Amino acid sequence: MSPTFNPGTTTTSEDIAIVQKYNLKRPNSLRRGDIIMFRSPNNPEKLVTKRITGLQGDTVFPHSPPYPKNQALIPRNHLWVEGDNTAHSVDSNTFGPISQGLVVGKVVAIIWPLSRMQIV
């Protein structure tokens, strides 16, 4: 998610963020542009942070390759997510739409380092 998080590739510091827990009973609480944390569809032990670029019912035009289709209709209860640096991001362009059931929460603020403290 660089440059939004952990800007610069030469630093070893990592941003620390506040994540608001996601409530499956309120699926409409997520919006395009929100940054979310979710379990990787390829490795559920790994947490991933990406930006929502498409919601259920949207038609998206993936950056291909590797996504095999020129366009994709996002199914019900799914999201299309992308990293801010698309050239170096493993995201929906790789694994397709993600289930909202994988969402852990929405990133609401960066709290560390202090020089980068901000509401997201």
C-alpha positions in Angstrom: 0.0 0.0 0.0 2.9 2.3 -0.5 2.9 5.3 -0.7 -0.2 5.5 1.6 1.5 3.2 4.2 5.2 2.7 4.7 6.3 5.3 2.1 9.7 4.8 0.7 11.4 1.5 0.1 14.6 2.2 1.9 13.1 2.5 5.4 12.7 -0.3 7.8 10.0 1.5 9.9 6.4 0.4 9.5 3.3 2.4 10.0 1.0 1.4 12.8 -2.7 2.0 12.1 -6.0 1.8 14.0 -8.4 -0.7 12.4 -12.2 -0.4 13.1 -13.6 -3.9 13.3 -15.9 -4.8 10.4 -19.5 -5.9 11.2 -20.9 -8.5 8.7 -24.4 -7.4 9.7 -23.7 -4.0 8.2 -22.2 -4.9 4.7 -23.1 -1.4 3.3 -20.7 0.3 5.7 -17.8 -0.2 3.3 -17.4 2.3 0.4 -15.2 2.8 -2.6 -11.9 4.4 -1.5 -12.0 2.8 2.0 -8.7 1.1 3.0 -9.5 -2.3 4.6 -7.6 -5.1 6.3 -8.6 -8.6 5.2 -7.5 -12.2 5.3 -5.6 -13.1 2.1 -7.7 -15.4 -0.1 -4.5 -17.3 -0.9 -3.3 -17.6 2.7 -5.9 -16.9 5.5 -3.1 -16.7 8.1 -1.9 -13.5 6.4 -3.6 -10.1 6.8 -3.5 -7.8 3.8 -4.3 -4.0 3.5 -5.8 -2.7 0.3 -8.1 0.0 -1.0 -11.7 -0.8 -2.1 -12.1 0.1 -5.8 -15.3 -1.8 -6.6 -18.4 -3.0 -4.7 -20.9 -5.8 -5.5 -22.7 -5.2 -8.8 -19.9 -3.0 -10.2 -18.1 -3.9 -13.4 -14.4 -3.4 -13.1 -11.7 -3.4 -15.8 -8.7 -5.3 -14.3 -5.1 -4.4 -15.1 -4.1 -7.5 -17.0 -2.3 -9.7 -16.8 -2.6 -11.6 -14.5 -6.4 -11.3 -14.2 -7.7 -13.5 -17.1 -10.7 -11.3 -18.1 -11.0 -7.9 -19.7 -13.8 -7.0 -17.3 -15.3 -8.5 -14.2 -18.7 -8.2 -12.6 -18.3 -8.2 -8.8 -20.6 -10.8 -7.2 -22.9 -10.2 -4.3 -21.1 -9.8 -1.0 -17.7 -9.3 -2.7 -15.3 -6.4 -3.1 -12.6 -5.5 -5.6 -9.5 -4.3 -3.9 -6.2 -2.8 -5.2 -3.0 -1.6 -3.8 -2.0 2.0 -4.3 1.1 1.0 -6.2 -0.5 -1.2 -8.8 2.8 -2.2 -10.5 3.9 -4.0 -7.3 0.7 -5.1 -5.7 -0.9 -8.5 -5.3 -4.6 -7.7 -5.2 -7.9 -8.4 -7.0 -6.1 -8.1 -10.3 -4.3 -11.3 -9.2 -6.9 -13.2 -7.1 -10.2 -11.6 -8.2 -13.0 -10.2 -6.1 -12.8 -11.0 -2.3 -15.6 -12.2 -0.1 -16.7 -9.6 2.5 -16.4 -12.5 4.9 -12.6 -12.1 4.7 -12.7 -8.4 5.9 -11.3 -7.8 9.3 -11.9 -4.1 9.5 -11.5 -0.6 8.0 -8.3 1.3 8.6 -9.2 4.7 10.1 -5.9 6.3 11.2 -2.2 6.0 11.1 -0.8 6.5 14.6 2.9 5.7 14.2 5.4 7.1 13.4 4.2 10.4 15.0 5.4 12.4 11.9 2.8 10.5 9.8 -0.1 10.5 12.3 -3.3 11.1 10.3 -6.9 10.1 9.7 -7.2 7.9 6.7 
